């Protein structure tokens, strides 16, 4: 692309995307909220601007760009902030994008199925939580203007190891309802964002192997020589609610997307080595 790719919300995933694009000799610009985040990006060799994307005029100061990746995040525990980012902030980004390719990173949490069934892009997404409804509306805006929406499953990888730390700190409780978990390695999500940047449509980004929560922790416990965590009822997450489904990635793969970590075993094996040597 002739001009840089604009990454609005250049946090954990945004940084991986920026590095992937730079390796392809594509210039990037990261947009973050704080001066501290801007400085950290620049130390990594990622040009950046510190802007409030919910300010209608703030994005007008950006240089020319060829495409927009909207990977902004906000704590779902703060519904007002979440709504501002995915309503006002998204609208501002869409306004300046004009006819450029536009990609939104969304979530498979929008599928609220509870019977462990397979879901794909044709399955109904009817979120019951306020944050889910806000995110679904954001998706519709992007798709209506011919953009791309990637629904990512649970992200893990370096610096995203809460399942391992929870196990080691004895805070994990396994749901007795035989709950499926769907995951994607952060680097695979970054690869997907680069791959689908100019391919309009809705795609699920998840690995090849949904796994029952109990089976996942049994596998993980064997590697750390730990007992299986207690099986106890858990209250639904107050912001995401309860869901239990297996997410299909077949559509994404028919568009040429390939995984470096096709199952949790490849990804977590690398992370476990790090934990055991540090």
C-alpha contacts under 8 A as a table, 3 or more apart, distances in Angstrom:
res1	aa1	res2	aa2	distance
1	X	4	X	7.11
1	X	5	X	7.92
1	X	26	X	6.86
1	X	66	X	6.20
2	X	66	X	6.68
3	X	27	X	6.95
3	X	64	X	6.38
3	X	65	X	4.75
3	X	66	X	4.97
4	X	26	X	6.72
4	X	27	X	4.46
4	X	28	X	4.54
4	X	29	X	6.25
4	X	64	X	7.37
4	X	65	X	4.83
4	X	66	X	5.79
4	X	67	X	7.46
5	X	26	X	7.53
5	X	27	X	6.38
5	X	28	X	4.64
5	X	29	X	6.18
5	X	65	X	5.70
5	X	66	X	5.53
5	X	67	X	4.97
5	X	68	X	5.99
5	X	69	X	7.47
6	X	28	X	5.94
6	X	29	X	4.95
6	X	30	X	6.10
6	X	31	X	7.30
6	X	65	X	6.26
6	X	66	X	7.52
6	X	67	X	6.06
6	X	68	X	4.75
6	X	69	X	6.13
7	X	10	X	5.86
7	X	14	X	6.49
7	X	18	X	7.63
7	X	28	X	7.20
7	X	29	X	6.07
7	X	30	X	4.83
7	X	31	X	5.99
7	X	68	X	6.00
7	X	69	X	4.80
7	X	70	X	6.19
7	X	71	X	7.01
8	X	14	X	7.97
8	X	30	X	6.19
8	X	31	X	4.75
8	X	32	X	6.78
8	X	68	X	7.16
8	X	69	X	6.01
8	X	70	X	4.87
8	X	71	X	5.89
8	X	72	X	5.90
9	X	14	X	6.47
9	X	30	X	7.03
9	X	31	X	5.65
9	X	32	X	5.39
9	X	33	X	7.93
9	X	70	X	6.47
9	X	71	X	5.01
9	X	72	X	3.83
9	X	73	X	6.69
10	X	13	X	6.96
10	X	14	X	3.99
10	X	15	X	5.62
10	X	30	X	5.42
10	X	31	X	6.09
10	X	32	X	6.00
10	X	71	X	6.91
10	X	72	X	7.11
11	X	14	X	4.97
11	X	15	X	5.81
11	X	32	X	7.86
11	X	72	X	7.74
12	X	15	X	5.60
12	X	16	X	6.74
13	X	16	X	5.15
13	X	17	X	6.22
13	X	71	X	7.54
13	X	186	X	6.43
13	X	187	X	7.85
13	X	189	X	7.57
13	X	190	X	6.28
14	X	17	X	5.02
14	X	18	X	6.06
14	X	30	X	7.77
14	X	71	X	6.54
14	X	190	X	7.61
15	X	18	X	4.99
15	X	19	X	6.23
15	X	41	X	7.75
16	X	19	X	5.27
16	X	20	X	6.18
16	X	186	X	7.73
16	X	187	X	6.59
16	X	190	X	5.84
17	X	20	X	5.04
17	X	21	X	6.16
17	X	190	X	4.83
17	X	191	X	7.13
17	X	193	X	7.11
17	X	194	X	6.87
18	X	21	X	5.22
18	X	22	X	6.11
18	X	28	X	6.22
18	X	30	X	7.80
18	X	46	X	7.10
19	X	22	X	5.02
19	X	23	X	6.15
19	X	46	X	7.97
20	X	23	X	5.21
20	X	24	X	6.71
20	X	190	X	7.37
20	X	191	X	7.27
20	X	194	X	7.58
21	X	24	X	5.10
21	X	25	X	6.56
21	X	26	X	5.17
21	X	27	X	7.08
21	X	28	X	7.26
21	X	194	X	7.06
22	X	25	X	4.84
22	X	26	X	4.99
22	X	27	X	5.97
22	X	28	X	7.10
23	X	26	X	7.27
28	X	46	X	7.05
28	X	47	X	6.87
29	X	46	X	6.79
29	X	47	X	5.18
29	X	48	X	5.31
29	X	49	X	7.46
30	X	38	X	7.94
30	X	41	X	7.67
30	X	46	X	6.82
30	X	47	X	6.18
30	X	48	X	4.41
30	X	49	X	6.31
31	X	38	X	7.76
31	X	48	X	5.69
31	X	49	X	5.03
31	X	50	X	5.98
31	X	51	X	6.58
32	X	35	X	7.95
32	X	37	X	6.37
32	X	38	X	6.29
32	X	48	X	7.31
32	X	49	X	6.34
32	X	50	X	4.96
32	X	51	X	6.09
32	X	52	X	7.75
33	X	37	X	7.20
33	X	38	X	7.87
33	X	50	X	5.02
33	X	51	X	5.10
33	X	52	X	5.54
33	X	53	X	7.66
34	X	37	X	5.31
34	X	38	X	6.39
34	X	50	X	5.43
34	X	51	X	7.26
35	X	38	X	4.95
35	X	39	X	6.17
35	X	50	X	5.56
36	X	39	X	5.13
36	X	40	X	6.30
37	X	40	X	5.11
37	X	41	X	6.26
37	X	50	X	7.66
38	X	41	X	5.22
38	X	42	X	6.26
38	X	48	X	5.52
38	X	49	X	6.15
38	X	50	X	5.77
39	X	42	X	5.11
39	X	43	X	6.22
39	X	48	X	7.97
40	X	43	X	5.10
40	X	44	X	6.56
41	X	44	X	5.09
41	X	45	X	6.51
41	X	46	X	5.15
41	X	47	X	6.88
41	X	48	X	6.56
42	X	45	X	4.91
42	X	46	X	4.89
42	X	47	X	5.50
42	X	48	X	6.47
43	X	46	X	7.29
49	X	62	X	7.98
51	X	58	X	6.17
51	X	59	X	7.17
52	X	55	X	5.55
52	X	58	X	6.34
53	X	56	X	7.28
53	X	58	X	6.49
53	X	59	X	6.59
53	X	85	X	7.28
53	X	88	X	7.91
53	X	89	X	4.93
53	X	90	X	7.94
53	X	92	X	6.90
53	X	93	X	7.49
54	X	58	X	7.98
54	X	84	X	6.45
54	X	85	X	6.30
54	X	88	X	5.40
54	X	89	X	4.33
54	X	92	X	7.04
55	X	58	X	5.39
55	X	59	X	7.75
55	X	89	X	7.55
55	X	92	X	7.94
56	X	59	X	7.16
56	X	92	X	6.11
57	X	60	X	5.55
57	X	61	X	7.92
58	X	61	X	6.36
59	X	62	X	5.70
59	X	92	X	7.49
59	X	93	X	7.55
59	X	96	X	7.41
60	X	96	X	7.43
65	X	68	X	7.77
66	X	100	X	6.07
66	X	101	X	7.41
67	X	97	X	7.15
67	X	100	X	5.12
67	X	101	X	4.83
67	X	102	X	5.97
67	X	197	X	7.89
68	X	93	X	7.87
68	X	97	X	6.67
68	X	100	X	7.15
68	X	101	X	6.31
68	X	102	X	4.81
68	X	103	X	6.29
69	X	102	X	5.97
69	X	103	X	4.82
69	X	104	X	6.14
69	X	105	X	7.75
69	X	197	X	7.69
70	X	90	X	7.66
70	X	93	X	7.92
70	X	102	X	7.52
70	X	103	X	6.00
70	X	104	X	4.82
70	X	105	X	6.31
71	X	104	X	6.32
71	X	105	X	5.28
72	X	85	X	7.42
73	X	82	X	7.71
73	X	85	X	7.77
74	X	78	X	7.60
74	X	81	X	6.66
74	X	82	X	5.30
74	X	85	X	7.36
75	X	78	X	5.61
75	X	79	X	7.77
75	X	81	X	7.66
75	X	82	X	6.67
76	X	79	X	5.77
76	X	82	X	6.09
76	X	131	X	6.59
76	X	239	X	6.52
77	X	239	X	6.91
78	X	81	X	5.59
78	X	82	X	6.26
79	X	82	X	4.96
79	X	83	X	6.02
79	X	130	X	7.56
79	X	131	X	6.61
80	X	83	X	5.17
80	X	84	X	6.21
81	X	84	X	5.12
81	X	85	X	6.30
82	X	85	X	5.36
82	X	86	X	6.25
82	X	131	X	7.03
83	X	86	X	5.31
83	X	87	X	5.58
83	X	88	X	7.60
83	X	131	X	7.28
83	X	134	X	6.38
84	X	87	X	5.31
84	X	88	X	5.15
84	X	89	X	6.16
85	X	88	X	5.86
85	X	89	X	4.43
85	X	90	X	6.36
86	X	89	X	5.71
86	X	90	X	5.14
86	X	91	X	7.88
86	X	134	X	6.81
86	X	135	X	6.60
86	X	138	X	6.14
87	X	90	X	5.36
87	X	91	X	6.04
87	X	134	X	7.31
87	X	138	X	6.68
88	X	91	X	5.10
88	X	92	X	6.21
89	X	92	X	5.18
89	X	93	X	6.31
90	X	93	X	5.06
90	X	94	X	6.09
90	X	138	X	7.23
91	X	94	X	5.10
91	X	95	X	6.10
92	X	95	X	5.07
92	X	96	X	6.51
93	X	96	X	5.45
93	X	97	X	6.08
94	X	97	X	5.02
94	X	98	X	6.54
94	X	102	X	7.68
94	X	142	X	7.85
95	X	98	X	5.78
97	X	100	X	5.35
97	X	101	X	7.64
97	X	102	X	7.16
101	X	147	X	6.26
101	X	148	X	7.91
101	X	197	X	6.72
101	X	198	X	5.82
102	X	142	X	7.29
102	X	147	X	5.02
102	X	148	X	6.20
102	X	197	X	7.11
102	X	198	X	7.88
103	X	142	X	7.56
103	X	147	X	5.91
103	X	148	X	4.55
103	X	149	X	5.74
103	X	150	X	7.53
103	X	193	X	7.69
103	X	197	X	6.03
104	X	139	X	7.19
104	X	142	X	7.13
104	X	147	X	7.94
104	X	148	X	6.22
104	X	149	X	4.85
104	X	150	X	6.34
105	X	149	X	6.05
105	X	150	X	5.08
105	X	151	X	6.34
105	X	152	X	7.06
106	X	135	X	7.07
106	X	139	X	7.40
106	X	149	X	6.53
106	X	150	X	5.59
106	X	151	X	4.52
106	X	152	X	6.09
107	X	110	X	6.26
107	X	150	X	7.37
107	X	151	X	4.21
107	X	152	X	4.68
107	X	153	X	6.05
108	X	111	X	5.76
108	X	151	X	5.02
108	X	152	X	5.57
108	X	153	X	5.20
108	X	204	X	7.13
108	X	247	X	7.65
109	X	112	X	6.72
109	X	127	X	7.91
109	X	132	X	7.59
109	X	153	X	7.34
109	X	240	X	6.86
109	X	243	X	7.64
110	X	125	X	5.32
110	X	126	X	6.51
110	X	127	X	5.22
110	X	132	X	6.03
110	X	136	X	7.18
111	X	119	X	7.60
111	X	123	X	7.72
111	X	124	X	6.89
111	X	125	X	4.70
111	X	126	X	6.62
111	X	127	X	6.83
111	X	243	X	7.41
111	X	245	X	7.88
112	X	125	X	6.68
112	X	126	X	6.49
112	X	127	X	6.14
112	X	128	X	7.92
112	X	242	X	7.12
112	X	243	X	4.97
112	X	244	X	7.37
112	X	245	X	7.92
113	X	116	X	7.23
113	X	117	X	7.25
113	X	243	X	5.46
113	X	244	X	5.85
113	X	245	X	5.84
114	X	117	X	7.57
114	X	242	X	7.29
114	X	243	X	4.74
114	X	244	X	4.25
114	X	245	X	6.15
115	X	244	X	5.90
115	X	245	X	6.51
116	X	179	X	7.12
116	X	180	X	6.50
116	X	244	X	4.93
116	X	245	X	4.07
116	X	246	X	6.08
117	X	244	X	7.63
117	X	245	X	5.08
117	X	246	X	5.86
118	X	245	X	5.94
118	X	246	X	4.56
118	X	247	X	5.72
118	X	248	X	6.53
119	X	122	X	7.70
119	X	123	X	5.62
119	X	245	X	6.79
119	X	246	X	6.12
119	X	247	X	5.07
119	X	248	X	5.97
120	X	123	X	5.40
120	X	204	X	7.16
120	X	247	X	6.22
120	X	248	X	5.28
120	X	249	X	7.36
120	X	251	X	7.98
121	X	202	X	6.71
121	X	203	X	6.50
121	X	204	X	6.73
121	X	251	X	7.83
125	X	136	X	7.97
126	X	133	X	7.84
127	X	130	X	7.96
127	X	132	X	5.08
127	X	133	X	5.67
127	X	136	X	7.64
128	X	132	X	6.65
128	X	133	X	6.83
128	X	241	X	7.52
129	X	132	X	5.15
129	X	133	X	6.28
129	X	239	X	5.95
129	X	240	X	6.27
129	X	241	X	6.78
130	X	133	X	5.18
130	X	134	X	6.27
130	X	239	X	7.44
131	X	134	X	5.06
131	X	135	X	6.20
131	X	239	X	6.76
131	X	240	X	7.66
132	X	135	X	5.12
132	X	136	X	6.10
132	X	240	X	7.08
133	X	136	X	5.07
133	X	137	X	6.22
134	X	137	X	5.24
134	X	138	X	6.31
135	X	138	X	4.96
135	X	139	X	6.28
136	X	139	X	5.06
136	X	140	X	6.40
137	X	140	X	5.09
137	X	141	X	6.44
138	X	141	X	5.24
138	X	142	X	6.51
139	X	142	X	5.26
139	X	143	X	6.15
139	X	149	X	6.38
140	X	143	X	5.15
140	X	144	X	5.86
141	X	144	X	5.23
141	X	145	X	6.58
142	X	145	X	5.49
142	X	146	X	6.62
142	X	147	X	5.10
142	X	148	X	6.72
142	X	149	X	7.13
143	X	146	X	5.08
143	X	147	X	4.98
143	X	148	X	6.28
143	X	149	X	6.99
143	X	200	X	7.71
143	X	201	X	6.56
143	X	202	X	7.62
144	X	147	X	7.29
146	X	200	X	5.97
146	X	201	X	7.31
147	X	199	X	7.90
147	X	200	X	5.02
147	X	201	X	6.45
148	X	196	X	7.28
148	X	197	X	6.99
148	X	198	X	7.72
148	X	199	X	6.59
148	X	200	X	4.51
148	X	201	X	4.79
148	X	202	X	6.01
148	X	203	X	8.00
149	X	200	X	7.79
149	X	201	X	6.22
149	X	202	X	4.82
149	X	203	X	6.37
150	X	193	X	7.64
150	X	202	X	6.00
150	X	203	X	4.99
150	X	204	X	5.83
150	X	205	X	6.34
151	X	202	X	7.54
151	X	203	X	6.15
151	X	204	X	4.75
151	X	205	X	5.83
152	X	155	X	7.40
152	X	184	X	7.16
152	X	189	X	7.29
152	X	204	X	6.12
152	X	205	X	4.78
152	X	206	X	6.16
153	X	182	X	5.69
153	X	183	X	5.10
153	X	184	X	5.89
153	X	204	X	7.78
153	X	205	X	6.48
153	X	206	X	5.42
154	X	181	X	7.92
154	X	182	X	6.08
154	X	183	X	4.39
154	X	184	X	5.92
154	X	206	X	8.00
155	X	160	X	7.12
155	X	183	X	5.87
155	X	184	X	5.09
155	X	185	X	5.74
155	X	186	X	5.73
156	X	159	X	7.88
156	X	160	X	4.77
156	X	161	X	5.97
156	X	183	X	7.07
156	X	184	X	6.35
156	X	185	X	5.06
156	X	186	X	5.76
157	X	160	X	4.96
157	X	161	X	6.21
157	X	185	X	5.48
157	X	186	X	5.52
157	X	187	X	7.57
157	X	267	X	7.12
157	X	268	X	7.70
157	X	271	X	7.15
158	X	161	X	6.64
158	X	271	X	6.90
161	X	164	X	5.43
161	X	165	X	6.26
161	X	271	X	7.95
162	X	165	X	5.04
162	X	166	X	5.69
163	X	166	X	5.14
163	X	167	X	6.22
163	X	172	X	7.81
164	X	167	X	5.14
164	X	168	X	6.25
164	X	220	X	7.90
165	X	168	X	5.06
165	X	169	X	5.95
166	X	169	X	5.12
166	X	170	X	5.98
166	X	171	X	5.12
166	X	172	X	5.43
167	X	170	X	5.08
167	X	171	X	6.29
167	X	172	X	5.58
167	X	221	X	7.97
167	X	229	X	7.47
168	X	171	X	7.91
170	X	229	X	7.29
172	X	229	X	6.07
172	X	230	X	7.55
173	X	229	X	5.87
173	X	230	X	5.40
173	X	231	X	5.78
173	X	232	X	5.92
173	X	234	X	7.66
174	X	213	X	6.78
174	X	214	X	6.29
174	X	229	X	6.58
174	X	230	X	6.14
174	X	231	X	4.54
174	X	232	X	5.94
174	X	233	X	7.66
175	X	178	X	6.60
175	X	179	X	6.49
175	X	213	X	7.50
175	X	214	X	7.84
175	X	231	X	5.93
175	X	232	X	5.78
175	X	233	X	5.54
175	X	234	X	6.17
176	X	179	X	7.56
176	X	231	X	5.74
176	X	232	X	6.11
176	X	233	X	6.11
178	X	212	X	6.29
178	X	213	X	6.94
178	X	214	X	7.23
179	X	212	X	5.63
179	X	213	X	5.69
179	X	214	X	7.90
179	X	244	X	5.59
179	X	245	X	7.80
180	X	210	X	6.39
180	X	211	X	5.49
180	X	212	X	4.30
180	X	213	X	5.69
180	X	244	X	5.74
180	X	245	X	6.00
180	X	246	X	6.41
181	X	210	X	5.75
181	X	211	X	5.55
181	X	212	X	6.08
181	X	213	X	5.95
181	X	244	X	7.64
181	X	245	X	7.60
181	X	246	X	7.29
182	X	206	X	6.62
182	X	207	X	7.29
182	X	209	X	7.47
182	X	210	X	4.88
182	X	211	X	6.86
182	X	246	X	6.64
182	X	247	X	6.60
183	X	206	X	5.71
183	X	207	X	6.11
183	X	210	X	7.27
183	X	264	X	7.15
184	X	188	X	6.66
184	X	189	X	6.60
184	X	205	X	7.07
184	X	206	X	4.84
184	X	207	X	5.37
184	X	264	X	7.80
185	X	188	X	5.26
185	X	189	X	6.40
185	X	207	X	7.88
185	X	261	X	6.68
185	X	264	X	7.93
185	X	267	X	6.58
186	X	189	X	5.08
186	X	190	X	6.26
187	X	190	X	5.01
187	X	191	X	6.17
188	X	191	X	4.94
188	X	192	X	6.15
188	X	259	X	5.91
188	X	260	X	6.31
188	X	261	X	6.96
189	X	192	X	4.97
189	X	193	X	6.26
189	X	205	X	6.77
190	X	193	X	5.11
190	X	194	X	6.44
191	X	194	X	5.29
191	X	195	X	6.09
192	X	195	X	4.91
192	X	196	X	5.96
192	X	205	X	7.26
192	X	257	X	6.62
193	X	196	X	5.40
193	X	197	X	5.80
194	X	197	X	5.37
195	X	198	X	7.64
195	X	199	X	7.91
195	X	257	X	6.91
196	X	199	X	4.87
196	X	200	X	7.44
197	X	200	X	7.75
203	X	249	X	7.69
203	X	251	X	6.70
203	X	252	X	5.75
204	X	247	X	7.44
204	X	248	X	6.95
204	X	249	X	5.56
204	X	251	X	7.52
204	X	252	X	6.58
205	X	249	X	6.06
205	X	252	X	7.00
206	X	247	X	7.05
206	X	248	X	7.34
206	X	249	X	5.94
207	X	210	X	7.37
207	X	249	X	6.99
207	X	259	X	7.25
207	X	261	X	7.31
207	X	262	X	5.31
207	X	263	X	5.61
207	X	264	X	7.56
208	X	248	X	7.69
208	X	249	X	6.97
208	X	262	X	5.45
208	X	263	X	5.66
209	X	262	X	7.44
209	X	263	X	5.38
209	X	264	X	7.31
210	X	246	X	5.80
210	X	247	X	7.17
211	X	215	X	6.68
211	X	216	X	6.17
212	X	215	X	5.24
212	X	216	X	6.16
213	X	216	X	5.09
213	X	217	X	6.31
214	X	217	X	5.34
214	X	218	X	6.08
215	X	218	X	4.98
215	X	219	X	6.21
216	X	219	X	5.24
216	X	220	X	6.26
217	X	220	X	4.82
217	X	221	X	5.80
217	X	228	X	6.78
217	X	229	X	7.71
218	X	221	X	5.10
218	X	222	X	6.25
218	X	228	X	5.98
219	X	222	X	5.33
219	X	223	X	6.76
220	X	223	X	5.34
220	X	224	X	6.63
221	X	224	X	5.14
221	X	225	X	5.65
221	X	226	X	4.82
221	X	227	X	6.21
221	X	228	X	6.22
222	X	225	X	4.93
222	X	226	X	6.43
223	X	226	X	7.87
223	X	272	X	7.80
236	X	240	X	7.68
236	X	241	X	5.05
236	X	242	X	5.00
237	X	240	X	5.30
237	X	241	X	4.76
237	X	242	X	6.47
238	X	241	X	5.80
248	X	251	X	7.77
249	X	252	X	5.50
249	X	253	X	6.43
250	X	253	X	5.19
250	X	254	X	6.30
251	X	254	X	5.19
251	X	255	X	6.75
252	X	255	X	5.31
252	X	256	X	6.97
252	X	257	X	5.77
253	X	256	X	5.14
253	X	257	X	4.70
253	X	258	X	6.50
254	X	257	X	7.22
259	X	262	X	5.20
261	X	264	X	7.01
261	X	265	X	7.99
261	X	266	X	5.47
261	X	267	X	5.56
262	X	266	X	7.10
263	X	266	X	5.95
263	X	267	X	7.01
264	X	267	X	5.22
264	X	268	X	5.79
265	X	268	X	5.41
265	X	269	X	5.81
266	X	269	X	5.40
266	X	270	X	6.85
267	X	270	X	5.69
267	X	271	X	6.74
268	X	271	X	4.88
268	X	272	X	5.94
269	X	272	X	5.17
269	X	273	X	6.39
270	X	273	X	5.30
270	X	274	X	6.65
271	X	274	X	5.17
271	X	275	X	6.43
272	X	275	X	5.06
272	X	276	X	6.16
273	X	276	X	5.20
273	X	277	X	6.28
274	X	277	X	5.31
274	X	278	X	6.16
275	X	278	X	5.47
